[in-house]
């Protein structure tokens, strides 16, 4: 006996949601790493990652006001990455079960 098509589609949709959440968190994590390693901001790839991370973390990147810039970047962008992972995987789990 195979799985019903409805269950299989929910599982596939859940997997897509989880992968999208992972990619969003990866982009943000990559920017945090580039920032901490002082990546060349004139580089097109670095600029692309920064712009994408800034857009994804627009709601959280200036949420904290630590004196050290690196702490603001790690906390503000890191919060967004954790939220995307947590919420994305929670939604994916619910979609997969239905």
N, C-alpha and C positions, 0 to 999 in steps of 0.2 A: 504494500500500500504506500503510495506516494503522498507527499504533502498536498494540501489543496492549493490551487493557484493563488487564492487570496492570501494564505499564510506566506507563501513564497514571495509574493509581491511586497508584503509588509516587511519581510526580512531584508529584501533587496533595498527598499526605501530606507530602512533603518541603517543599513550599511552605507548608503550614499550620504545620509545625514552625518554619520560618524566620521566618514572620510573628509567631508567638507569642514567639519569642526576641527579635525586634526590639521588640515591644511591652513586654516585661519590661525590656529595656535602656532603652527610651524613658522609662518610668515612673521608673526609677532616675536617669537623666540629668536628667529634669525636676526631681526632688527636689534633686539636687546644685545645679542652677541656681537653684532657689527658695531654697535655703539660702544660697548665695553672695550672692544679691541681697537677702537678709533679708526674704523674703516674710512676710506677716502670718499668723502661726500660728493666729490665731483664725478665719481664713477657712476655710469648709467644704471647698473644693476643695484648698487647700493642705494641710489636715489629712488629706484622703483620699489625696493623692499621698504624703504623708509616711508614713502608715500602710501603704500598699501597698509603698512602697520599703523600709520597715523590715522588712516581712514577707519580701519577695523577697531582701533582703540580710541576713537574720537571721544567717546563718552567717559573714558577712564584715564587717559594719559596725563592730564593735569589735575587729577583728583587729589594727589598728595603734594605737600609743600615742604619736603625735606630740603635742608640747606644744600646738600650735595646733589648735583645734577644727575649723577649716575643712579643714585637712590630713587630719585623721581622717575627716571626711565624704567628701572627694574620694577618698582612697585606699580606704577601706573599702567605700563604695557603688560607686565606680568599678570596683574589682576584680570585684564581682558582675556589673556590667553587661558588662564585657569577657568574663567567663567565660560568661555566658548567650549573648552573641553568638557567641563562638567555638564553644562546645559545640553550641548550637542549629543553627548553620549546618553544622557538621561532620556532625551527625546527619541533617540535611535532605539533605545531599549524598549520604550513604550510602543513605538511603531512596530518593532519586530514582534512583539508579543500579540499584537492585534491582527 
